[in-house]
Amino acid sequence: MAVDMFNGLKIGEFARLAGVNLQTVRYYERQGLLPKPSRSPAGYRVFSSDNLHRLQFIRRAKRAGFSLIETPGGFDYTGDDCMGWMREVGFKETYVWHLVGPDSMVVGIK
């Protein structure tokens, strides 16, 4: 199903397409892994295709055995800082994965 970029998706349809439950979507919002969605005139959360792609990526990473460092509001460190710390604690491979806009995440493989 294509996401209608004009109308977006309400939380129930968004969660269904991403393969998660509503509580997971809300949790990831609270943790800052998903940006706060826009709101419809009626006050419903409206998720974009970028939000859907981000959540699908997070699910794939978790299924592949990656752990997610969840920090509310993100943090102010560079990708190089994070990759260095990850190598210090035993990650054999690390890289920066650029997400939507200025966001990125550091991925580590043990």
C-alpha positions as CSV (number, residue, x, y, z in Angstrom):
1,M,0.0,0.0,0.0
2,A,1.4,3.4,-1.0
3,V,1.3,6.1,1.6
4,D,-0.8,9.1,0.6
5,M,1.7,11.9,1.3
6,F,-1.1,14.5,1.4
7,N,-3.2,12.7,4.1
8,G,-0.6,10.4,5.7
9,L,-1.5,7.4,7.9
10,K,-3.3,7.3,11.2
11,I,-1.5,5.4,14.0
12,G,-3.5,2.2,13.6
13,E,-2.8,1.8,9.9
14,F,0.8,3.0,10.4
15,A,1.4,0.3,13.1
16,R,-0.3,-2.4,10.9
17,L,1.9,-1.6,7.9
18,A,5.0,-1.5,10.1
19,G,4.1,-4.8,11.7
20,V,4.0,-3.5,15.3
21,N,1.4,-2.7,17.8
22,L,0.2,0.8,18.9
23,Q,2.1,0.7,22.1
24,T,5.4,0.1,20.2
25,V,4.7,3.2,18.1
26,R,4.0,5.3,21.1
27,Y,7.1,3.9,23.0
28,Y,9.4,4.7,20.1
29,E,7.9,8.2,19.9
30,R,8.6,8.7,23.7
31,Q,12.2,7.4,23.3
32,G,12.9,9.7,20.3
33,L,13.4,6.9,17.8
34,L,10.4,8.2,15.8
35,P,9.9,11.9,15.4
36,K,6.6,13.4,16.8
37,P,4.2,13.0,13.9
38,S,2.1,15.9,12.6
39,R,-1.6,16.1,13.6
40,S,-4.7,16.1,11.5
41,P,-7.2,19.0,12.0
42,A,-9.2,16.5,14.2
43,G,-6.0,15.9,16.4
44,Y,-5.1,12.4,15.1
45,R,-1.4,11.5,14.7
46,V,-0.5,11.5,11.0
47,F,2.6,9.5,10.0
48,S,4.5,10.0,6.8
49,S,6.2,7.5,4.5
50,D,9.5,8.6,6.1
51,N,8.2,7.6,9.5
52,L,7.2,4.2,8.1
53,H,10.6,3.6,6.5
54,R,12.3,4.5,9.7
55,L,10.2,2.1,11.8
56,Q,10.6,-0.7,9.2
57,F,14.4,-0.2,9.4
58,I,14.3,-0.4,13.2
59,R,12.3,-3.6,13.0
60,R,14.8,-5.2,10.5
61,A,17.7,-4.2,12.6
62,K,16.2,-5.7,15.7
63,R,15.3,-8.9,13.9
64,A,18.9,-9.1,12.7
65,G,20.0,-9.0,16.4
66,F,21.1,-5.4,16.7
67,S,20.3,-3.6,19.9
68,L,19.1,0.0,19.8
69,I,20.5,2.7,22.1
70,E,17.4,4.6,23.0
71,T,18.0,8.1,24.2
72,P,15.2,10.6,24.5
73,G,15.9,13.6,22.3
74,G,19.0,12.0,20.9
75,F,22.4,13.1,22.0
76,D,25.1,15.4,20.9
77,Y,28.0,13.1,19.9
78,T,29.5,12.5,16.5
79,G,29.3,9.2,14.6
80,D,33.0,8.8,15.1
81,D,32.6,9.2,18.9
82,C,30.0,6.5,19.0
83,M,31.9,4.1,16.7
84,G,35.0,4.5,18.8
85,W,33.1,3.7,22.0
86,M,31.5,0.7,20.4
87,R,34.9,-0.7,19.2
88,E,36.2,-0.2,22.7
89,V,33.5,-2.5,24.1
90,G,34.0,-5.2,21.5
91,F,32.1,-4.4,18.4
92,K,34.0,-5.7,15.4
93,E,32.3,-3.6,12.8
94,T,30.7,-0.2,13.1
95,Y,29.3,2.3,10.7
96,V,27.0,5.3,10.5
97,W,23.6,4.8,8.8
98,H,22.1,8.1,7.6
99,L,18.4,8.4,8.1
100,V,15.9,11.0,7.1
101,G,17.1,14.7,7.2
102,P,19.9,15.3,9.7
103,D,19.3,12.1,11.6
104,S,21.7,9.2,11.6
105,M,22.3,6.1,13.7
106,V,25.5,4.2,14.5
107,V,25.3,0.4,13.8
108,G,27.6,-2.1,15.4
109,I,28.1,-5.7,14.7
110,K,29.7,-7.9,17.4
